[in-house]
């Protein structure tokens, strides 16, 4: 299994580059942190981080993060019934 991780410090202005790097590396799983812009007057929507070949799991709390899993794995989100603020 090939994985890829990066801290992007705002993903909205880097989505084209990110998609190109994912296409080149062809990882099974991609983790990205700090996806939300630090100084922005508009809200960022989770839909802005979706890509065609991957299932996206977006967490908009804090600085935000997204986990991409190749569609062939048929990944589904697991939300525990009991969790702390940091894990939900």
BAKESE-901486 format. One line per 8 residues: number of its first residue (from 0); their letters; for each residue x, y, z of N, C-alpha, C, O. Coordinates in pm, 1 decimal, m for minus. Last residue first. Layout:
N
NUM) A) X/Y/Z/X/Y/Z/X/Y/Z/X/Y/Z  ... .
//
This chain:
88
87) XXXXXXXX) m1333.7/1372.9/1701.0/m1457.5/1372.5/1621.3/m1462.9/1487.1/1524.9/m1560.2/1500.9/1450.7  m1109.0/1398.5/1858.8/m1116.6/1282.7/1768.3/m1242.1/1280.6/1683.3/m1255.6/1191.9/1599.0  m1132.2/1622.1/2018.3/m1017.4/1614.4/1927.0/m1031.2/1501.2/1825.5/m971.8/1507.0/1717.9  m1351.0/1566.1/2182.1/m1361.9/1674.4/2083.5/m1250.8/1663.2/1978.3/m1274.2/1692.3/1861.0  m1383.1/1206.0/2203.2/m1346.5/1336.0/2256.8/m1356.8/1439.5/2146.3/m1370.0/1404.1/2029.1  m1670.5/985.2/2178.9/m1538.0/1033.3/2139.1/m1510.1/1167.1/2205.7/m1600.4/1232.8/2257.6  m1891.4/732.4/2112.0/m1833.5/811.4/2220.0/m1694.9/853.5/2175.8/m1611.8/770.1/2139.9  m1944.6/620.8/1868.3/m2058.9/672.7/1944.1/m2011.3/758.6/2061.7/m2083.4/847.9/2106.0 .
79) XXXXXXXX) m1733.6/708.3/1589.7/m1759.0/637.6/1715.4/m1874.1/701.5/1792.3/m1897.6/821.9/1782.0  m1779.1/679.6/1259.9/m1793.8/781.6/1363.7/m1826.0/708.7/1493.6/m1934.8/652.6/1506.9  m1623.0/601.4/968.6/m1661.5/545.3/1097.5/m1665.0/658.4/1198.3/m1564.3/725.8/1219.7  m1690.9/605.6/622.4/m1656.1/679.8/742.7/m1707.2/607.3/866.4/m1819.9/558.0/868.9  m1553.6/362.0/400.3/m1667.8/432.6/458.6/m1622.7/500.1/588.0/m1528.3/455.9/653.5  m1403.7/259.8/93.4/m1392.2/306.1/232.3/m1520.1/377.5/275.5/m1585.4/444.8/195.7  m1349.1/105.8/m139.8/m1486.8/123.4/m89.5/m1487.7/163.6/58.0/m1563.4/108.1/137.6  m1115.9/77.3/m277.3/m1121.1/19.2/m143.1/m1259.6/30.8/m79.5/m1284.1/m29.4/25.1 .
71) XXXXXXXX) m1140.3/222.6/m509.8/m1143.4/76.2/m521.2/m1149.7/7.1/m385.3/m1185.3/m110.6/m378.3  m1099.1/491.7/m444.7/m1236.1/440.9/m453.9/m1243.0/288.7/m457.9/m1342.3/230.9/m413.7  m842.3/562.0/m210.7/m881.1/522.9/m346.5/m1019.2/458.2/m346.2/m1051.6/379.4/m257.3  m895.9/816.1/19.0/m876.0/672.8/3.4/m924.2/635.3/m136.0/m1034.7/672.4/m175.5  m784.7/1102.0/186.5/m831.1/1047.2/59.7/m797.9/898.7/56.3/m685.5/859.2/87.0  m864.5/1313.9/441.9/m806.1/1183.7/413.6/m868.8/1134.1/284.5/m991.1/1125.0/273.7  m797.4/1635.5/564.0/m870.5/1551.5/469.5/m792.0/1422.7/449.1/m669.2/1423.5/440.3  m851.6/1891.5/809.1/m773.0/1783.5/750.4/m861.2/1706.9/653.5/m984.0/1713.0/660.5 .
63) XXXXXXXX) m834.1/2194.7/1006.0/m891.3/2108.2/904.0/m794.9/2002.2/853.3/m673.2/2020.6/854.5  m775.9/2348.4/1218.2/m715.9/2388.7/1090.1/m763.6/2301.2/974.9/m736.1/2331.0/858.7  m1084.9/2284.6/1373.6/m949.2/2336.2/1385.9/m897.5/2387.1/1252.6/m967.0/2460.4/1182.2  m1286.0/2082.5/1154.0/m1258.0/2140.5/1285.3/m1111.9/2184.5/1291.8/m1026.2/2128.3/1223.6  m1344.1/1954.7/918.0/m1330.1/2099.9/912.7/m1304.2/2162.2/1050.2/m1300.9/2284.8/1061.2  m1244.9/1678.1/761.2/m1270.6/1724.6/896.9/m1242.8/1874.6/897.6/m1128.3/1916.2/879.3  m1341.6/1457.0/506.5/m1298.5/1592.8/540.8/m1339.0/1625.7/684.0/m1453.6/1603.8/723.4  m1262.3/1211.5/308.0/m1312.1/1225.5/443.5/m1255.8/1356.6/497.4/m1137.5/1366.0/529.9 .
55) XXXXXXXX) m1327.5/1103.4/m18.1/m1272.0/1208.4/67.6/m1341.5/1208.0/203.0/m1464.3/1204.5/211.1  m1222.4/859.8/m238.6/m1325.4/893.4/m141.4/m1261.3/991.5/m43.8/m1152.5/965.5/7.6  m1089.3/928.5/m566.3/m1072.9/901.0/m423.3/m1199.5/935.1/m345.4/m1273.5/1026.7/m381.1  m1108.9/1017.9/m822.2/m1066.3/879.2/m803.7/m1057.2/836.6/m657.3/m1021.8/722.5/m627.4  m1197.3/1296.4/m798.1/m1273.8/1193.4/m868.2/m1234.5/1050.2/m830.7/m1323.5/967.9/m809.2  m1209.2/1475.9/m487.2/m1140.7/1439.0/m610.9/m1209.5/1316.5/m670.0/m1273.7/1240.8/m597.2  m1296.0/1748.3/m272.2/m1327.5/1619.3/m334.2/m1247.2/1600.0/m462.0/m1220.7/1695.2/m535.4  m1273.8/1993.0/m151.4/m1160.4/1902.4/m138.8/m1185.4/1765.3/m201.5/m1103.5/1674.8/m185.2 .
47) XXXXXXXX) m1505.6/2133.9/m161.2/m1392.1/2189.4/m234.8/m1271.8/2095.7/m234.9/m1177.4/2117.0/m311.0  m1680.9/2020.9/17.1/m1689.2/1978.4/m123.1/m1571.0/2028.9/m205.7/m1540.0/1971.5/m310.0  m1645.9/2162.5/257.6/m1582.9/2031.4/241.5/m1581.4/1983.0/95.4/m1489.6/1911.4/55.2  m1580.8/2512.9/202.2/m1675.1/2400.8/207.2/m1602.3/2268.1/189.1/m1506.1/2261.4/112.7  m1483.8/2795.2/379.9/m1440.5/2687.8/291.5/m1537.2/2571.3/310.9/m1570.8/2536.0/424.0  m1604.1/3129.4/382.9/m1600.9/2995.8/441.2/m1557.9/2894.3/336.5/m1591.8/2906.7/218.8  m1404.2/3426.1/340.7/m1510.1/3333.4/299.1/m1493.5/3199.0/367.9/m1383.1/3160.2/406.0  m1190.8/3572.0/420.8/m1321.6/3628.2/452.1/m1435.0/3534.6/410.5/m1550.9/3561.4/442.2 .
39) XXXXXXXX) m905.3/3436.0/581.4/m996.1/3438.2/467.3/m1129.5/3496.2/509.9/m1175.9/3472.5/621.5  m628.0/3324.8/694.4/m690.6/3457.3/687.5/m778.4/3464.6/563.2/m731.1/3495.5/453.8  m580.2/3047.2/671.7/m564.9/3116.7/799.7/m638.7/3250.1/801.3/m704.6/3283.6/899.7  m778.2/2795.8/510.4/m696.2/2917.5/504.8/m693.6/2987.5/640.0/m792.4/2986.9/713.4  m752.4/2445.3/588.3/m829.4/2570.4/591.1/m737.2/2691.9/584.7/m630.3/2692.1/645.9  m579.4/2231.1/606.3/m639.1/2260.7/475.9/m712.4/2393.7/471.9/m732.9/2449.7/364.2  m399.9/2087.2/785.5/m406.4/2233.4/774.6/m459.4/2277.9/638.7/m393.7/2352.2/565.8  m311.6/1780.8/611.7/m349.2/1859.5/729.5/m339.3/2008.7/699.4/m278.3/2050.1/600.8 .
31) XXXXXXXX) m387.7/1485.9/442.5/m348.7/1625.8/430.1/m399.3/1701.9/552.3/m515.4/1688.9/591.2  m311.9/1168.3/320.5/m352.9/1247.2/436.1/m300.8/1387.9/423.2/m182.6/1408.2/395.8  m406.9/919.2/100.3/m341.7/1049.8/110.4/m398.5/1121.5/231.9/m520.2/1134.2/245.0  m364.3/591.9/m24.1/m418.2/677.1/82.0/m336.5/806.2/85.3/m213.8/803.9/74.7  m243.4/498.8/m252.4/m370.8/439.7/m212.3/m442.4/528.6/m111.2/m565.0/539.4/m112.2  m92.0/718.0/m501.2/m99.3/653.0/m370.1/m237.5/593.9/m344.5/m336.0/633.6/m406.9  22.6/822.3/m753.1/m78.9/717.2/m747.9/m84.0/643.2/m613.4/m80.8/520.2/m610.6  199.5/1020.8/m829.5/243.6/923.7/m728.6/150.2/803.0/m719.1/193.2/693.9/m681.5 .
23) XXXXXXXX) 42.7/1160.7/m1023.7/177.5/1112.3/m1054.0/220.1/1000.7/m958.9/271.0/897.7/m1002.9  m193.7/1222.6/m888.8/m200.2/1147.0/m1014.6/m64.4/1086.7/m1049.6/m57.1/974.4/m1099.5  m89.7/1375.0/m678.5/m158.8/1249.6/m649.0/m164.7/1162.5/m774.6/m143.1/1041.6/m767.0  7.2/1594.4/m822.3/100.5/1509.9/m746.3/38.1/1374.8/m711.7/105.8/1272.0/m715.3  m233.6/1694.4/m925.0/m127.0/1651.3/m1016.4/m28.1/1559.4/m944.7/15.0/1458.4/m1000.3  m368.7/1764.4/m689.8/m425.9/1661.8/m777.7/m321.6/1608.3/m875.2/m321.0/1488.8/m905.1  m192.4/1969.2/m599.9/m216.4/1849.6/m520.1/m269.9/1735.7/m606.3/m221.6/1622.8/m597.0  m221.9/2161.0/m800.6/m91.4/2098.2/m778.3/m107.7/1967.4/m701.0/m44.1/1867.0/m733.3 .
15) XXXXXXXX) m496.3/2219.8/m760.8/m447.4/2173.9/m891.6/m313.9/2101.1/m876.3/m294.7/1992.9/m931.9  m504.2/2306.5/m488.1/m573.5/2184.4/m529.5/m525.0/2132.3/m665.5/m513.9/2011.0/m683.2  m407.9/2530.9/m366.0/m310.0/2432.4/m410.9/m374.2/2305.3/m465.6/m304.7/2206.0/m487.3  m588.7/2693.6/m248.1/m511.3/2752.4/m357.3/m407.8/2655.7/m415.1/m329.4/2693.0/m502.4  m691.6/2522.2/m49.8/m778.7/2572.2/m155.9/m702.8/2632.4/m273.1/m748.6/2622.9/m386.9  m519.7/2453.4/156.7/m527.1/2365.8/38.5/m603.0/2427.7/m77.3/m581.0/2389.7/m192.3  m312.9/2561.7/393.3/m416.9/2614.3/303.7/m418.0/2535.1/173.7/m327.9/2548.5/91.0  m90.8/2391.5/471.7/m107.9/2530.9/514.9/m194.0/2607.8/414.9/m150.1/2708.3/358.8 .
7) XXXXXXXX) m33.5/2123.5/418.1/m36.4/2219.2/307.3/m51.2/2365.6/347.7/m26.7/2454.7/266.3  142.9/1855.1/498.7/80.1/1966.7/567.9/82.3/2081.2/467.4/189.7/2131.4/434.4  97.1/1523.0/367.7/156.8/1656.5/364.6/75.3/1753.2/449.4/m44.9/1735.3/469.0  149.1/1186.4/263.8/103.3/1281.1/365.2/169.7/1415.7/341.4/285.4/1421.9/299.7  64.9/876.4/117.7/124.5/1007.8/99.3/65.7/1100.1/205.7/m53.7/1093.3/234.8  123.5/525.9/53.6/58.2/636.7/123.4/135.8/766.1/99.2/254.1/765.3/65.3  60.6/214.8/m89.3/135.6/339.4/m100.0/56.5/452.0/m34.2/m61.9/471.1/m62.3  85.4/m117.6/0.0/0.0/0.0/0.0/89.3/123.0/0.0/182.3/133.6/80.0 .
//
